[in-house]
């Protein structure tokens, strides 16, 4: 087989070239969306990757899940999360992630906008002990590469409304700050003013989702800028959003009611329970039709 590894140079001497060849073959197989059983046979018996220092390793479920995320191989991601929920979300080796403090899967799902796989990951995380669950949901990225951003920061930066709502509904904190002191709200507001004409509907949708989960007394870095450039921000956000954000007016009755309703939904029932809210369909936050 083209991905088989041959050991050359005598006992114990491993061929880095053949190892890299087999590693690339596995990457291609996931990219080509080959069947799950075939990929698992490759991963557990026939392919290896080369670590720094000359170490040869099998692909872990965690590393295989990263490939499934990149290439949106949903059946493979579903299999890995169902069969290996803990190890699929464990920290991968250093050749896959420069930061060894925590696993990058949630941030990767947001970056590639893999909404369905993100949903599966969040469901798997709900079964973890509380401290471990919080560590996954609120994991800060590498300070050098990712600026200490959480997955929620990333969803705001990339303007991913579905990812944002899923993360919030499963318990990700909207109050954490990144490496420069910005909350997810600050990150989103920076996107609103950076290119006002681009994708404004999605940006305001993200903002409305955040409104449902952020505490009313949240301190955020952009507040003074909003007050200093009041007219510009009123034009961008609309007067009611602006006044609510800077504390000049309380949230609307609708926002207040939605906050109460949203908080009645336990994370393990989110977003399915949105369908049961006593609201007409067009007033619900987002139409998330995800397979249970």
Buried (B, 14 or more C-beta within 10 A) or exposed (E): EEBEBEEEEEEEEBBEEBBBBBBBBBBEBBEEBBEBEEBBEBBEEBBBBBBEEEEBBEBBBBBBBBBBBBBBBBEBBBBBBEEBBEEBBBBBBEBBBEBEEBBBBBBBBBBBBBBBBBBBBBBBBBEBEEEEBBBBBBBBBBEEEBBBBBBBBBBBBBBBBBBBBBBBBBBBBBBBBBBEEBBBBBBBBBBBBEEEEEBBEBBBBBBBBBBBBBEEEBEBBBBEBBBEEEEBBBEBBEEEBBBBBBEEEEBBEEBEBBBEBBEEBEBEEBBEBBEEBEBEEEEBBBEBEBEE
